[in-house]
Amino acid sequence: MKVATWNVNSVRTRLNHVVNWLQENPVDVLCLQETKVMDESFPQQPFTELGYHAYISGQKSYNGVALLSREPLSEVSTGFAPLLGDQAIDLDEQKRVITGVLDGVRILNLYVPNGSSVGSEKYLYKLRWLEALRNYLQALGASSQEPAADSTSHSPLPTPHSLLVCGDFNIALEDIDIHDPTGREKMVMATELERQALRSVLEFGLADAFRKFTPAGEHFSWWDYRAAAFRRNLGWRIDHIYLTPDLYTRAIACAIDAAPRKLEQPSDHAPVWVEL
């Protein structure tokens, strides 16, 4: 199984890039973030013609996530609310979470809030969102347990699965994930509070697939459009694929494909893929 994640920064603007990439890289599942389109306007036909099923959760102009899968997915769900209920309703107004199951592997596609600036309202929202993600994974783990014989409860996501969590996390977890970490303590996407929040999420047994194969620095997935950042490789690694131990053992490759970042009018992110 091959799964990729890509923040496309508008699926309609980058449609040809995504279609061409899929033609050259026919992954089993492509997880998209920042699609920036309402569900009824999502360009499904080009992906259908390639043999992909599209599962989408979008909104106008901002955010938005989607799963493109060569085989139909089961147990597709969007947002935190299916497991967290009313406590997540306001968080789900921004479309940032979608999940589905393929061949016993639950794929959780995330677009974590950016946070804007340290200490801002959006920064505090990001920390709250990450706490909700942790609660969601905890609830997902609880729902994956076989119910007692006399149980009459029914979880919205009841089946136990291996878990692959991927997407644009908007967090560089280690200093080697930043081209220049000087002063990173005051930079959004690299503060200790953000890193601690992500590490708390990873405590559920999730490990970084990319670092299994590439322990060195200077490998990034996002480059600012300004200051010739891509040409100078002034990037950040903020797009991640995390795996439960069984999948981590099965992983045979994981890499960042920077080629689409070289195209005309590219997304500022590059695809990241893992092969199991």
C-alpha positions as CSV (number, residue, x, y, z in Angstrom):
1,M,0.0,0.0,0.0
2,K,1.3,3.5,-0.9
3,V,-0.2,6.6,0.8
4,A,0.7,10.2,0.1
5,T,-0.1,13.5,1.7
6,W,-0.1,16.9,0.0
7,N,-1.2,20.4,1.0
8,V,-2.2,21.6,-2.4
9,N,-3.1,25.2,-1.4
10,S,-6.3,25.1,-3.6
11,V,-7.2,21.9,-5.4
12,R,-8.7,23.9,-8.3
13,T,-5.7,26.1,-8.8
14,R,-3.4,23.1,-8.6
15,L,-5.7,20.6,-10.4
16,N,-3.3,19.9,-13.3
17,H,-0.4,19.5,-10.9
18,V,-2.3,16.9,-8.8
19,V,-3.7,15.0,-11.8
20,N,-0.3,14.8,-13.4
21,W,1.4,13.7,-10.2
22,L,-1.2,11.0,-9.7
23,Q,-0.6,9.8,-13.3
24,E,3.1,9.5,-12.6
25,N,2.7,8.3,-9.0
26,P,-0.5,6.1,-8.8
27,V,-0.6,5.9,-5.0
28,D,-3.4,3.9,-3.4
29,V,-4.5,6.9,-1.4
30,L,-3.8,10.6,-1.7
31,C,-4.6,12.8,1.3
32,L,-5.2,16.4,0.3
33,Q,-5.2,19.5,2.6
34,E,-6.2,23.1,2.0
35,T,-8.5,22.2,-0.8
36,K,-10.3,25.6,-0.4
37,V,-13.5,24.5,-2.1
38,M,-17.1,23.7,-1.1
39,D,-18.0,20.0,-1.6
40,E,-20.4,20.6,-4.5
41,S,-17.6,22.4,-6.4
42,F,-14.8,19.9,-5.8
43,P,-13.4,18.8,-9.2
44,Q,-14.2,15.1,-8.8
45,Q,-14.3,14.2,-12.5
46,P,-10.6,14.3,-13.3
47,F,-9.9,12.0,-10.4
48,T,-12.7,9.7,-11.3
49,E,-11.3,9.4,-14.8
50,L,-8.0,8.3,-13.2
51,G,-9.9,5.6,-11.2
52,Y,-10.0,7.3,-7.9
53,H,-12.9,7.6,-5.4
54,A,-13.2,11.1,-3.8
55,Y,-14.2,11.7,-0.2
56,I,-14.3,15.3,0.7
57,S,-14.9,17.8,3.5
58,G,-14.5,21.4,2.3
59,Q,-15.4,25.0,2.8
60,K,-15.3,28.1,0.7
61,S,-11.8,29.7,0.2
62,Y,-10.2,28.2,3.3
63,N,-9.1,24.9,4.8
64,G,-10.7,21.7,3.4
65,V,-9.5,18.1,3.3
66,A,-10.0,15.1,0.9
67,L,-9.2,11.5,0.5
68,L,-8.6,10.2,-3.1
69,S,-8.6,6.4,-3.1
70,R,-8.2,3.8,-5.8
71,E,-10.4,1.4,-3.9
72,P,-13.5,2.4,-2.0
73,L,-12.9,3.3,1.6
74,S,-15.1,2.2,4.5
75,E,-16.0,3.9,7.7
76,V,-15.5,7.4,6.2
77,S,-16.0,10.1,8.8
78,T,-15.3,13.9,9.0
79,G,-14.5,16.1,11.8
80,F,-14.0,15.4,15.5
81,A,-17.7,15.3,16.4
82,P,-18.3,11.6,15.6
83,L,-16.2,10.7,18.6
84,L,-16.1,13.9,20.7
85,G,-19.7,15.0,20.3
86,D,-20.8,18.5,21.2
87,Q,-17.4,19.5,22.6
88,A,-16.0,19.6,19.0
89,I,-18.9,21.2,17.2
90,D,-17.2,24.7,17.0
91,L,-13.9,23.1,16.0
92,D,-15.5,21.2,13.2
93,E,-16.7,24.5,11.6
94,Q,-13.3,24.5,10.0
95,K,-12.9,21.5,7.8
96,R,-9.7,19.9,8.9
97,V,-10.3,16.2,9.6
98,I,-11.3,13.3,7.4
99,T,-10.7,9.5,7.9
100,G,-11.5,6.3,6.2
101,V,-10.3,2.6,6.2
102,L,-8.5,0.7,3.5
103,D,-7.5,-2.9,3.9
104,G,-7.6,-2.7,7.7
105,V,-5.6,0.5,7.9
106,R,-7.4,3.6,9.2
107,I,-6.1,6.7,7.4
108,L,-6.5,9.9,9.3
109,N,-5.9,13.0,7.2
110,L,-5.4,16.3,9.1
111,Y,-4.9,20.0,8.3
112,V,-3.7,21.4,11.6
113,P,-4.2,25.1,12.1
114,N,-1.3,27.4,11.4
115,G,-1.5,29.5,14.5
116,S,-0.7,32.8,12.8
117,S,1.5,34.3,15.5
118,V,2.6,33.3,19.0
119,G,0.1,34.2,21.7
120,S,-2.6,35.2,19.2
121,E,-6.2,34.0,19.3
122,K,-5.4,31.7,16.4
123,Y,-2.4,30.3,18.2
124,L,-4.5,29.5,21.3
125,Y,-7.1,27.9,18.9
126,K,-4.3,25.7,17.5
127,L,-3.3,24.4,20.9
128,R,-7.0,23.7,21.7
129,W,-7.4,21.9,18.4
130,L,-4.3,19.7,19.1
131,E,-5.8,18.9,22.5
132,A,-9.0,17.8,20.7
133,L,-6.9,15.7,18.4
134,R,-5.4,13.9,21.3
135,N,-8.9,13.4,22.8
136,Y,-10.1,12.1,19.5
137,L,-7.2,9.6,19.2
138,Q,-7.9,8.5,22.8
139,A,-11.6,8.0,21.9
140,L,-10.7,6.2,18.7
141,G,-8.5,3.8,20.7
142,A,-11.3,3.2,23.1
143,S,-13.8,2.6,20.3
144,S,-11.3,0.1,18.8
145,Q,-11.7,-2.3,21.7
146,E,-14.0,-5.2,21.3
147,P,-17.2,-4.5,23.2
148,A,-18.1,-6.6,26.2
149,A,-20.6,-9.4,25.6
150,D,-23.4,-7.6,27.4
151,S,-22.6,-4.2,25.8
152,T,-25.4,-2.5,23.9
153,S,-23.4,0.6,23.1
154,H,-22.4,1.4,19.5
155,S,-19.4,3.6,18.7
156,P,-19.5,5.6,15.5
157,L,-16.1,4.1,14.6
158,P,-16.2,0.7,16.2
159,T,-13.7,-1.4,14.3
160,P,-10.1,-1.9,15.4
161,H,-7.5,-0.9,12.8
162,S,-3.9,0.0,12.3
163,L,-3.5,3.7,12.1
164,L,-1.8,6.1,9.7
165,V,-2.0,9.7,10.6
166,C,-0.9,12.2,8.0
167,G,-1.2,15.7,6.8
168,D,0.0,19.3,7.2
169,F,0.7,19.6,10.9
170,N,2.1,23.1,10.7
171,I,4.7,22.0,13.3
172,A,8.4,21.4,12.9
173,L,8.9,18.9,15.7
174,E,12.7,19.0,15.9
175,D,15.3,21.7,15.1
176,I,16.6,19.7,12.2
177,D,13.2,20.2,10.6
178,I,13.9,23.9,10.1
179,H,16.6,25.3,7.8
180,D,17.6,27.8,10.5
181,P,16.2,27.1,14.0
182,T,17.7,30.3,15.5
183,G,15.1,31.9,17.7
184,R,12.6,29.3,16.9
185,E,11.2,29.5,20.4
186,K,9.4,32.6,19.3
187,M,8.4,31.4,15.9
188,V,4.9,29.9,15.3
189,M,5.2,26.3,14.1
190,A,8.2,25.7,16.3
191,T,7.4,26.9,19.9
192,E,7.7,24.5,22.8
193,L,3.9,24.6,23.5
194,E,3.2,23.4,19.9
195,R,5.8,20.8,20.0
196,Q,4.6,19.5,23.4
197,A,1.1,19.4,22.1
198,L,2.2,17.3,19.1
199,R,4.3,15.0,21.3
200,S,1.3,14.4,23.5
201,V,-0.6,13.2,20.4
202,L,2.3,10.9,19.4
203,E,2.2,9.3,22.8
204,F,-0.5,7.0,21.5
205,G,2.3,5.0,19.8
206,L,2.7,7.0,16.6
207,A,6.2,7.2,15.0
208,D,7.5,9.4,12.2
209,A,7.7,7.3,9.0
210,F,10.1,9.8,7.3
211,R,12.7,9.6,10.1
212,K,12.8,5.8,9.9
213,F,14.6,6.2,6.6
214,T,16.1,9.8,6.7
215,P,17.6,10.8,10.0
216,A,19.5,13.8,8.5
217,G,18.4,17.4,8.3
218,E,18.1,19.6,5.2
219,H,14.9,17.7,4.1
220,F,11.9,19.9,4.0
221,S,8.3,19.8,2.7
222,W,7.3,23.5,2.8
223,W,9.1,26.6,1.4
224,D,7.8,30.1,1.6
225,Y,7.0,31.7,-1.8
226,R,9.2,34.7,-0.8
227,A,12.9,35.3,-0.8
228,A,13.6,32.4,-3.3
229,A,13.2,30.1,-0.4
230,F,12.8,27.0,-2.5
231,R,15.8,27.6,-4.7
232,R,17.9,28.3,-1.6
233,N,16.3,25.3,0.3
234,L,15.1,27.6,3.1
235,G,12.4,25.2,4.2
236,W,10.5,23.6,7.0
237,R,9.4,19.9,7.4
238,I,5.9,20.3,8.6
239,D,4.1,17.7,6.6
240,H,4.2,14.4,8.4
241,I,3.2,10.7,8.2
242,Y,2.9,8.9,11.6
243,L,2.3,5.2,12.0
244,T,1.3,2.8,14.7
245,P,4.0,0.2,15.6
246,D,2.7,-2.5,13.3
247,L,2.7,-0.2,10.3
248,Y,6.0,1.4,11.2
249,T,7.5,-2.1,11.0
250,R,5.9,-2.7,7.6
251,A,7.0,0.6,6.2
252,I,9.6,0.0,3.4
253,A,10.1,3.6,2.2
254,C,9.0,7.2,2.9
255,A,10.1,10.3,1.1
256,I,9.4,13.9,0.1
257,D,8.8,14.5,-3.6
258,A,10.0,18.1,-4.2
259,A,9.5,17.9,-8.0
260,P,6.0,19.5,-7.9
261,R,7.4,22.5,-6.0
262,K,9.5,23.3,-9.1
263,L,6.5,23.7,-11.4
264,E,5.0,27.0,-12.4
265,Q,2.5,28.3,-9.8
266,P,3.1,25.4,-7.4
267,S,1.7,24.8,-4.0
268,D,4.2,25.9,-1.3
269,H,4.1,22.3,0.0
270,A,5.5,19.1,-1.6
271,P,3.9,15.7,-1.4
272,V,5.2,13.2,1.2
273,W,4.6,9.5,0.6
274,V,5.0,6.2,2.5
275,E,5.0,2.6,1.2
276,L,4.0,-0.3,3.3
